[in-house]
Amino acid sequence: MHVILADELASGEWRPGERLPSEHDLAERFQVSRNTVRRALLALSQEGRVRIVNGRGSFAMPSNIVYEVDAGSRLHETLARLGAEPTVRFLEGRVRAADARLAALLERPEGSPVVEIVSLLFSRDLPLVLSHRHLPAELVPDLVERFRDDPSITRILAAAGLGRLRRESTTVSSRPPSVAEAEALMMPANAALLMAEGLGRLGDGRMAEVNLSMVPAHLVHFRFRSG
């Protein structure tokens, strides 16, 4: 059954983010035990073809998520090209004082007001990316309210006449998720969390964003392009 399900996933039988039939239904279809079904799904999960979420089932994953990182690339656009139908859900937003590290990254004095926006990127019902974005508060008035209406920093900055945000650098690291991160991303607490911290600069030279994106490590491969 592993080979058959792998072929069906590759052919698009289930779209990225779509839930596969239950273990019970698969056991009936293939006339095998549920333990056999679990072993097949686990193998598919280890291959990156499905994602198993405890209590919710198994979900088809976008195949071969390779995020090519350059100055203008966006993970949202990469997922859209793969047919993952990405959507963004706003979680929270606030204005806070920048600590020493954040202030240095944004090239602002320590204590300067910054807007923090937390959001989740979904493929249908499946959370893929948890993002914490930080921008200088003076860039766009009412940024949090605008993001609620249109969860695209790129479009918000363009509408404000600030031009397109260009990625200056991306730093990738990994660690185990916190309890809250594992819950938000529906991932095992003992799995690796991949973190990509991107710095964005406006065309006029101002540093405009520190974006920390977190994704289960087995879901996305990063490829960095020069230029």
C-alpha positions in Angstrom: 0.0 0.0 0.0 2.9 2.3 0.6 3.9 2.3 -3.1 0.3 2.8 -4.2 -0.3 5.7 -1.8 3.0 7.3 -2.9 2.0 7.0 -6.5 -1.4 8.6 -5.8 0.2 11.4 -3.9 2.6 12.1 -6.7 -0.2 12.1 -9.3 -2.2 14.6 -7.3 -4.9 12.4 -5.9 -4.8 14.6 -2.9 -3.9 18.3 -3.1 -1.3 19.8 -0.8 -2.8 20.3 2.6 -5.7 17.9 1.9 -6.5 15.3 4.5 -6.0 11.6 3.5 -8.7 9.0 4.3 -8.7 7.8 7.9 -6.6 4.8 9.0 -9.9 2.8 9.3 -10.9 3.7 5.7 -7.4 2.9 4.4 -7.4 -0.4 6.3 -10.7 -1.4 4.7 -9.6 -0.3 1.2 -6.3 -2.4 1.3 -7.7 -5.2 3.5 -4.8 -4.8 6.0 -4.6 -4.1 9.7 -4.5 -0.5 11.1 -0.9 -1.2 12.3 0.1 -1.8 8.7 -1.6 1.4 7.7 0.2 3.3 10.4 3.6 1.9 9.2 2.9 3.0 5.7 1.8 6.5 6.7 4.9 6.8 8.9 7.1 5.9 6.0 5.4 8.4 3.8 5.8 11.0 6.5 9.6 10.3 6.7 9.7 10.8 3.0 8.1 14.2 3.3 5.0 13.1 1.3 2.5 13.4 4.1 2.4 15.1 7.5 0.8 13.3 10.4 -1.0 15.5 13.0 -2.0 13.7 16.2 -5.7 13.7 16.6 -6.4 15.1 13.1 -5.0 12.6 10.6 -2.5 12.7 7.7 -2.2 15.5 5.2 -0.8 15.5 1.7 2.3 17.7 1.6 3.4 19.9 -1.3 6.0 17.8 -3.1 9.6 19.0 -3.1 9.3 22.3 -1.3 12.5 24.0 -2.3 12.5 27.7 -1.3 14.9 29.5 -3.6 16.1 32.5 -1.5 17.1 35.7 -3.2 16.5 39.5 -2.7 12.9 39.3 -3.9 11.7 35.8 -3.3 8.7 35.0 -1.0 7.8 31.6 0.5 4.1 32.4 0.0 4.8 32.7 -3.8 6.8 29.4 -3.8 3.9 27.5 -2.1 1.4 29.0 -4.5 3.4 27.7 -7.5 3.3 24.3 -6.0 -0.4 24.3 -5.7 -0.5 24.5 -1.9 -3.1 27.3 -1.9 -1.4 29.3 0.9 -3.4 31.6 3.1 -2.2 33.8 6.0 -4.0 34.0 9.4 -3.3 36.9 11.6 -2.6 35.8 15.2 -1.6 39.0 17.1 0.0 42.4 16.8 1.4 44.9 19.1 3.8 47.9 19.4 6.7 47.3 21.7 10.1 48.8 22.5 13.0 47.3 20.6 15.6 45.5 22.7 19.3 45.9 22.0 19.5 43.1 19.4 16.3 44.0 17.5 17.3 47.7 17.5 20.7 46.9 16.1 19.2 44.8 13.3 16.7 47.5 12.4 19.4 50.2 12.7 17.3 52.1 15.3 18.1 53.3 18.8 17.4 50.8 21.6 13.9 51.3 22.9 12.5 52.6 19.6 8.9 51.6 19.0 8.5 48.6 16.7 5.4 46.8 15.4 5.4 43.0 16.0 3.0 40.9 13.9 2.6 37.2 14.5 0.9 35.1 11.7 0.5 31.6 10.5 0.8 30.5 6.8 -1.6 27.6 6.0 -2.0 25.2 3.2 -5.8 24.7 3.5 -6.2 23.5 7.2 -2.5 22.6 7.6 -0.2 25.2 9.3 3.2 25.4 7.6 5.0 28.6 8.7 4.8 30.6 11.9 6.1 34.1 11.4 7.2 36.9 13.8 7.7 40.2 11.8 9.1 43.4 13.3 9.0 46.7 11.5 9.7 50.3 12.7 6.5 51.8 14.0 6.8 55.0 12.1 6.9 53.3 8.7 3.2 52.7 8.2 0.4 54.1 10.5 -2.0 51.5 11.8 0.1 48.7 10.4 -1.6 46.0 12.6 -5.1 47.1 11.4 -3.9 47.1 7.8 -2.4 43.6 8.2 -5.7 42.3 9.5 -7.4 43.5 6.3 -4.6 42.5 3.9 -2.0 40.1 5.4 0.8 41.1 3.0 3.6 43.3 4.1 4.7 43.7 0.5 1.4 45.1 -0.6 1.0 47.3 2.5 4.4 48.9 2.0 3.7 49.4 -1.7 0.4 51.0 -1.0 2.1 53.4 1.4 4.4 54.5 -1.4 7.5 52.8 0.2 8.3 50.6 -2.7 9.2 46.9 -2.7 11.0 45.3 0.3 14.3 43.7 -0.7 15.8 40.9 1.3 19.3 41.9 2.5 20.2 38.6 4.3 18.7 35.4 5.6 20.2 33.4 8.5 19.0 29.8 9.0 19.3 27.8 12.2 17.3 25.1 14.0 16.2 24.1 17.4 13.4 22.2 19.1 10.1 24.1 19.2 8.6 25.6 22.3 5.3 24.1 23.5 3.4 27.1 22.0 5.3 26.8 18.6 4.7 23.0 18.4 1.0 23.6 19.1 0.7 26.3 16.6 2.4 24.3 13.9 0.8 21.0 14.9 4.2 19.3 15.0 5.8 16.9 17.5 7.6 18.6 20.4 10.7 16.5 19.7 11.0 17.4 16.0 13.4 20.0 14.7 12.2 23.5 14.0 13.9 25.4 11.1 14.2 29.1 11.7 14.9 31.6 8.9 15.6 35.2 10.0 15.4 37.6 7.1 16.3 41.2 7.1 14.5 43.5 4.6 15.6 46.9 3.3 13.7 49.5 1.3 14.9 51.0 -1.9 15.8 54.3 -0.1 18.2 52.4 2.1 16.1 52.1 5.3 16.1 48.8 7.2 12.4 48.0 7.3 11.9 44.4 8.6 13.2 41.6 10.7 11.1 38.5 9.9 11.6 35.3 11.8 9.9 32.4 10.0 9.6 29.0 11.6 8.8 25.8 9.8 9.0 22.1 10.7 12.5 21.2 9.4 11.5 18.3 7.2 9.0 20.4 5.2 11.2 22.9 3.4 14.7 23.0 1.8 16.4 26.3 1.4 18.4 27.1 -1.7 20.3 30.4 -1.8 20.8 32.2 -5.0 23.5 34.8 -5.6 22.7 38.2 -7.1 
